[in-house]
Amino acid sequence: MNTNVQLRMSVINTADDLTPLKLRGWLLQQAREIQDMSAEHAYTRIRLFLTKRQRFAFTQKKLDGLLQGIVDKFPAIHGIELVEVEQSLTNEEMQVAAKDADAELTELRNSLGNYTEKQGKPKH
């Protein structure tokens, strides 16, 4: 079975004024939007930039539970990478983060292409 899979990396930046109480709902809304934009066979990873103030408002267990709950609830989302920052990223920093994510996806696609190419060659 040959299924086309859409690989995506979504970069999310929290606002400095987003309180820990509102973070959960905001993050669920972001995940819902990502899910709604995803193709049927999507594999999406989220890179979440979270300020230290927001991060330390949660115990590690609660934060892990929140992130795992999102992965469990939304089939297109397969993982969330947490990046802790001092303050929210600027537009320029978000553009750099998006370019970095695109470069990683390109590298992954190339690696997968090389792997599948090797798998398809007859062995002598």
Summary of the structure (lengths in Angstrom):
residues: 124
radius of gyration: 17.0
end to end distance: 25.0
largest distance: 62.0
contacts: 290
relative contact order: 0.18
helix: 53%
strand: 22%
